[in-house]
Amino acid sequence: MPERGTAASATPPGAAAKIAATDLNFFYGKTQALHGISLQVPERIVMAFIGPSGCGKSTFLRTLNRMNDVIPGTRVEGEILIDDRNIYEPGTDVVDLRRKVGMVFQKSNPFPKSIFDNVAYGLRINRLTSSKVELEERVEQALGDAALWAEVKDRLKSSALSLSGGQQQRLCIARALAVRPEVVLMDEPASALDPVATHKIEELIVELKKQYTIVIVTHNMQQAARVSDTTAFFLLGKLIEVNSTEKMFTNPNEKLTEDYITGRFG
């Protein structure tokens, strides 16, 4: 176990690392947002990132599929391996990377299209299906995987904007799943939802880890405790501790982690 006062990087014994970051530094212009992050995410688990606002957890999440590339003036040092390949090496196909590493954002962002066309969008632009029948099957499967099929199967031609907030977020999850990623990143996916919708999203996350590696940013520590297998605590752009969620919330290694979890700061 890491000593108090040291950042942690942990993979459970026998678990393969799907994602491995080593000495990652990230800059917005001259401002350094991440400092020497080393972190491993095993395959087919849920890892939660917790920490106060502005601590770097969402920035780090976006480095995992290079979403920060679209922000002018950003710079990355260090490496991130996914399946032992550095996603920042020259020549990386970023479009292919983002098919493999899907993203669900804090605010649901359905397109102003039908429910069907929202889920089919990625399949069409990437030409991932060869027939109308296959397209329909993939859309149905994705909606089923997102626990939404039963609610929308009779209204697939209706506007996605007619869905409730919770349904819209599950639709966005279905859209991400349709292209069959291996990793799903979620940036506070339930923060704008009511308790009932939040519960459905949490149930879905637990179910999805049977097929996907999931990394979730959350400000809700109870949510992290409910859905995640491992938890990483960030503070001021540094990784303070990584541990099993149970240990993190009952007997963390770091005093800073304990102070944050017990509400002494943050």
C-alpha positions as CSV (number, residue, x, y, z in Angstrom):
1,M,0.0,0.0,0.0
2,P,1.2,3.5,-0.7
3,E,2.5,5.5,2.2
4,R,0.6,8.5,3.5
5,G,1.3,11.6,1.5
6,T,2.0,9.8,-1.8
7,A,-0.2,9.5,-4.9
8,A,-1.3,6.0,-5.7
9,S,-1.6,3.9,-8.9
10,A,-3.3,0.6,-8.4
11,T,-4.5,-2.4,-10.4
12,P,-6.1,-5.3,-8.4
13,P,-4.0,-8.5,-8.5
14,G,-4.6,-10.5,-11.6
15,A,-6.5,-7.7,-13.4
16,A,-5.3,-6.5,-16.8
17,A,-4.9,-2.7,-17.2
18,K,-7.2,-1.5,-20.0
19,I,-5.9,2.1,-19.5
20,A,-2.5,3.1,-18.1
21,A,-1.4,6.7,-17.6
22,T,2.2,7.4,-16.7
23,D,3.6,10.8,-15.5
24,L,0.9,12.7,-17.3
25,N,1.1,16.5,-17.2
26,F,-1.5,18.7,-18.9
27,F,-1.4,22.4,-19.7
28,Y,-4.0,25.0,-20.7
29,G,-1.6,27.4,-22.3
30,K,1.0,28.2,-19.5
31,T,-1.3,26.9,-16.8
32,Q,-0.6,23.4,-15.6
33,A,-3.9,21.6,-14.8
34,L,-2.5,18.0,-14.2
35,H,0.7,17.1,-12.4
36,G,2.4,13.8,-12.9
37,I,-0.7,11.6,-13.0
38,S,0.0,7.9,-13.0
39,L,-3.1,5.7,-12.9
40,Q,-4.3,2.3,-14.1
41,V,-7.9,1.3,-14.9
42,P,-8.5,-2.4,-15.1
43,E,-10.8,-3.9,-17.7
44,R,-14.5,-4.1,-17.1
45,I,-14.8,-2.3,-13.9
46,V,-16.3,1.1,-12.9
47,M,-13.7,3.6,-11.7
48,A,-15.0,6.8,-10.1
49,F,-13.0,10.1,-10.1
50,I,-13.9,12.3,-7.1
51,G,-12.6,15.6,-5.8
52,P,-13.6,19.3,-5.5
53,S,-14.5,21.4,-8.5
54,G,-11.5,22.4,-10.5
55,C,-9.3,19.6,-9.2
56,G,-8.5,18.2,-12.7
57,K,-10.8,15.1,-12.8
58,S,-12.8,16.1,-15.8
59,T,-9.6,17.3,-17.6
60,F,-8.0,14.0,-17.0
61,L,-11.1,12.1,-18.1
62,R,-11.0,14.0,-21.4
63,T,-7.4,13.1,-22.0
64,L,-8.4,9.5,-22.3
65,N,-10.0,10.0,-25.7
66,R,-8.2,13.3,-26.6
67,M,-11.3,15.5,-26.3
68,N,-9.0,18.2,-25.0
69,D,-7.4,18.3,-28.5
70,V,-10.1,20.7,-29.7
71,I,-9.1,23.3,-27.1
72,P,-6.5,25.7,-28.6
73,G,-3.2,26.0,-26.7
74,T,-3.4,22.7,-24.7
75,R,-0.4,20.5,-24.3
76,V,0.2,17.0,-22.9
77,E,3.3,15.4,-21.5
78,G,3.7,11.8,-20.5
79,E,1.8,8.9,-22.0
80,I,-1.6,7.1,-21.9
81,L,-1.7,3.5,-23.0
82,I,-5.0,1.9,-24.0
83,D,-4.5,-1.8,-24.7
84,D,-0.7,-1.1,-24.5
85,R,-0.8,1.5,-27.3
86,N,0.1,5.1,-26.6
87,I,-2.9,7.2,-27.7
88,Y,-0.7,10.3,-28.0
89,E,1.9,8.9,-30.3
90,P,2.2,10.5,-33.8
91,G,-0.1,9.1,-36.4
92,T,-2.8,8.0,-33.9
93,D,-6.2,7.9,-35.6
94,V,-8.2,10.1,-33.2
95,V,-11.6,9.3,-34.9
96,D,-10.9,5.6,-34.4
97,L,-9.8,6.3,-30.8
98,R,-13.1,8.0,-30.1
99,R,-15.0,5.1,-31.5
100,K,-13.2,2.8,-29.0
101,V,-13.5,5.3,-26.1
102,G,-17.0,6.7,-26.0
103,M,-18.1,9.8,-24.1
104,V,-21.2,10.7,-22.2
105,F,-21.4,14.3,-21.1
106,Q,-22.8,16.0,-18.0
107,K,-25.7,17.6,-19.9
108,S,-27.7,15.3,-22.2
109,N,-27.1,16.5,-25.7
110,P,-29.5,14.7,-28.1
111,F,-29.5,15.9,-31.7
112,P,-32.7,17.6,-33.0
113,K,-33.5,14.4,-34.8
114,S,-35.7,11.3,-34.2
115,I,-34.8,8.9,-31.5
116,F,-33.8,6.3,-34.1
117,D,-31.6,8.8,-36.0
118,N,-29.8,9.8,-32.8
119,V,-28.7,6.3,-32.1
120,A,-28.0,5.6,-35.8
121,Y,-25.9,8.7,-36.3
122,G,-22.5,7.2,-35.4
123,L,-23.2,4.0,-37.3
124,R,-24.1,5.9,-40.4
125,I,-21.2,8.4,-40.5
126,N,-18.7,5.7,-39.7
127,R,-20.3,3.3,-42.2
128,L,-20.5,0.5,-39.6
129,T,-23.5,-1.3,-41.0
130,S,-24.0,-2.8,-44.5
131,S,-27.8,-2.9,-44.6
132,K,-30.9,-1.3,-43.3
133,V,-31.7,-4.5,-41.3
134,E,-28.3,-4.4,-39.7
135,L,-28.7,-0.7,-38.8
136,E,-32.1,-1.4,-37.2
137,E,-30.7,-4.3,-35.2
138,R,-27.7,-2.2,-33.9
139,V,-30.0,0.6,-32.9
140,E,-32.4,-1.8,-31.1
141,Q,-29.4,-3.4,-29.3
142,A,-28.0,-0.1,-28.2
143,L,-31.3,1.1,-26.9
144,G,-31.7,-2.2,-25.1
145,D,-28.2,-1.9,-23.6
146,A,-29.1,1.6,-22.4
147,A,-32.3,0.2,-20.8
148,L,-34.5,2.4,-23.0
149,W,-35.8,0.1,-25.7
150,A,-39.0,-0.8,-23.9
151,E,-39.9,2.9,-23.3
152,V,-39.3,4.1,-26.9
153,K,-39.8,1.1,-29.3
154,D,-43.2,2.4,-30.4
155,R,-42.0,6.0,-31.0
156,L,-38.6,5.7,-32.7
157,K,-39.6,8.4,-35.3
158,S,-40.5,10.9,-32.6
159,S,-38.1,13.7,-31.8
160,A,-35.5,12.9,-29.2
161,L,-36.2,16.3,-27.6
162,S,-39.7,15.0,-26.6
163,L,-38.0,12.6,-24.1
164,S,-37.7,13.3,-20.4
165,G,-34.3,14.4,-19.1
166,G,-33.4,11.0,-17.8
167,Q,-34.5,9.3,-21.0
168,Q,-32.4,11.8,-23.0
169,Q,-29.4,10.9,-21.0
170,R,-29.9,7.2,-21.6
171,L,-30.4,8.0,-25.3
172,C,-27.0,9.7,-25.3
173,I,-25.6,6.5,-23.6
174,A,-27.3,4.4,-26.3
175,R,-25.7,6.6,-29.0
176,A,-22.3,6.1,-27.5
177,L,-22.8,2.3,-27.2
178,A,-24.1,1.9,-30.8
179,V,-20.6,2.1,-32.3
180,R,-19.5,-0.7,-29.8
181,P,-16.8,1.1,-27.8
182,E,-14.6,-0.7,-25.3
183,V,-14.4,2.1,-22.8
184,V,-17.2,4.5,-21.8
185,L,-16.3,7.8,-20.2
186,M,-19.0,9.6,-18.2
187,D,-18.7,13.2,-17.0
188,E,-21.2,13.6,-14.2
189,P,-23.9,11.8,-16.2
190,A,-26.6,12.1,-13.5
191,S,-25.9,15.6,-12.0
192,A,-28.8,17.2,-13.8
193,L,-31.3,14.5,-13.1
194,D,-34.0,13.8,-10.5
195,P,-33.4,11.0,-7.9
196,V,-35.6,8.5,-9.9
197,A,-33.7,9.1,-13.2
198,T,-30.4,9.1,-11.3
199,H,-31.2,5.7,-9.9
200,K,-31.9,4.3,-13.4
201,I,-28.6,5.7,-14.7
202,E,-26.7,4.1,-11.7
203,E,-28.4,0.7,-12.3
204,L,-27.4,1.0,-15.9
205,I,-23.8,1.8,-15.1
206,V,-23.5,-1.3,-12.9
207,E,-25.0,-3.5,-15.6
208,L,-22.8,-2.0,-18.4
209,K,-19.6,-2.9,-16.7
210,K,-20.2,-6.5,-17.7
211,Q,-19.4,-5.4,-21.2
212,Y,-17.4,-2.2,-20.9
213,T,-14.7,-0.5,-18.9
214,I,-16.4,2.6,-17.4
215,V,-14.8,5.7,-15.9
216,I,-17.1,8.2,-14.3
217,V,-16.5,11.7,-12.8
218,T,-18.9,12.5,-10.0
219,H,-19.3,15.1,-7.3
220,N,-21.7,12.8,-5.5
221,M,-19.7,10.6,-3.2
222,Q,-22.7,8.4,-2.3
223,Q,-23.0,7.8,-6.1
224,A,-19.3,6.8,-6.3
225,A,-19.8,4.4,-3.4
226,R,-22.9,2.9,-5.0
227,V,-21.6,2.3,-8.6
228,S,-17.8,2.0,-8.6
229,D,-15.3,-0.7,-7.9
230,T,-12.4,1.6,-7.5
231,T,-12.1,5.3,-6.7
232,A,-9.5,7.9,-7.5
233,F,-9.3,11.1,-5.5
234,F,-7.9,14.3,-7.2
235,L,-6.9,17.5,-5.6
236,L,-5.4,20.6,-7.2
237,G,-4.4,18.7,-10.3
238,K,-2.7,15.9,-8.5
239,L,-3.8,12.3,-7.9
240,I,-3.9,11.8,-4.1
241,E,-5.1,8.2,-3.8
242,V,-6.5,5.3,-5.8
243,N,-8.1,2.4,-3.9
244,S,-10.9,0.0,-3.8
245,T,-14.1,2.0,-3.3
246,E,-14.9,0.2,-0.1
247,K,-11.5,0.9,1.4
248,M,-11.5,4.5,0.1
249,F,-14.7,5.3,1.9
250,T,-14.0,3.4,5.1
251,N,-10.2,3.5,5.7
252,P,-8.4,5.6,3.1
253,N,-4.6,5.6,3.0
254,E,-4.3,9.4,2.8
255,K,-5.2,12.0,5.4
256,L,-6.3,14.3,2.6
257,T,-8.7,11.7,1.2
258,E,-10.2,11.2,4.7
259,D,-10.6,14.9,5.2
260,Y,-12.4,15.3,1.9
261,I,-14.7,12.3,2.3
262,T,-15.7,13.4,5.8
263,G,-16.4,16.9,4.7
264,R,-13.6,18.7,6.4
265,F,-12.9,20.6,3.2
266,G,-14.1,20.7,-0.4
